[in-house]
Amino acid sequence: MTDHPIVVWTEIPVSDLNKAARFYAEVFGWQMKRDDAGPNPVVNFTAAMSNASGHLYPGKPANNGDGPTVHLVLPDKLEDGISRCQKAGGTVISPVIDIPPGRFAYALDPDGNSIGLFEPKAA
């Protein structure tokens, strides 16, 4: 067994980088940071590049959730995240699901990428 994170980075393809950055910032409360230094522009989930994280990039999104699902931690209660997701143009596609480490709901971002809105169990 390992004690370091198993998933360290995720990349989510989006059709409109600025629109997607606004959606993820609104739903998760992140301070998104655009980076134009590489061959393609990206918007990092955070300016702090020392932790496991990810970014958005211009690409071909999944078709109505037909790709992998990335579960992302909410800053507060799941119900609040569900509400923000819907108001920001996302679609919640499942009821709340309880699992040992917390609770989540499946959703689609405005491009149809599958995401999990995750609330960790209180310590």
N, C-alpha and C positions, 0 to 999 in steps of 0.2 A: 504494500500500500504506500501511497505517497501523501505527504501533507501539504503539497502545493496545489494551487488550482489546476484543474484538468483542462478547462477552457480558459484561454488567456486573452483571446481577441476574437471579435466577430465583425464581419463586414456585411452591411445590408444594402443591396442594390435599390436605387430609387430613380424615378423618372425626372423629378424636379428637386435638385439638391436643396435649394432654399426653402421650398414648401415642406419638404420632409424634415429639415432641421427645425422648423417652427413646430411641427407636430410632435417630434420627440422631446423637444425642450418643454413644450406645454404639458405633455402627459407625464414625463418623468422628472421635471424640474431641473434638468441639466443645463449647465452653462456650456453650450455647444461652441466648438472652436474650429473655424474653417482653416484649412491648410492647403495652399496652392503650390507648395514647394516640389511636389512629386510630379510624375508624368500626368496624373489626373488630379483634379481637385477632390478633396474629401472634407467631411465635417466630422471631427472627432466628438465622441460623447462627452469628453471632458478635456480641459487643457492640461490636466495632470497626467502625464504619460508614464507614471511609475506603477500603475495598478493594471490589473486585468480590465479591459474595456473594449472599445470598438469604434467603428465609424460608419458613416453613410457614404456611398460613392455613386457616381452616375453609372447606371447599369440597367440590365433588364430585370425588373422585379418578377417575383413568383406570380403565378396566375392563380388568384383567389386562394392563397395559402398552400399551393402545391409544392412549396419548397420546405426547407428545414424550419423549425420553430425555434426562435431565440427567446428565452425567458429572461425578462429584465426586471430588476428590483424597483419597486415603487418607493417614493419617499414617505408614504403615509398609508392609510387604509386602502384596501383593495377597492372598496366601493367608490372612494374618491377618485382613484385611478381610472376605474371604469367610466365614471361620469366625464372626466377630462378627455379620455380617449374618444368617446362618442361626440363630445362638443368640438373636438379638434378634427373630426372627419374620419375617425376610425370606426370599425364595426366589431362589436363584441359578439363572439359566435358560440359561447358556451356558458353554462351556469358557473357559479363559483365551485371550484374543486378543492377539497381539503386533502393535503398530503402531509406526511410526518414533519417536513421542515417548514410548512406554512400553508398558504392557500394561493390559488391563482385562477385566472380566467384566460381562455384563448381569445385572441382578437386578431383583426387584420388591420394593418396600417393603411393609409389612403392609397398606396400602390398595390395592395393585396398581399403584402408579405405577412406571414404568420408570426405573431409575437405572443408571448405569455406575459400577462400583467401579474407580477409576483409580489406577494406580501409575506415576508419571513415571519415565522412564529416568534412571538415575543420571548425574550430570554428569561 
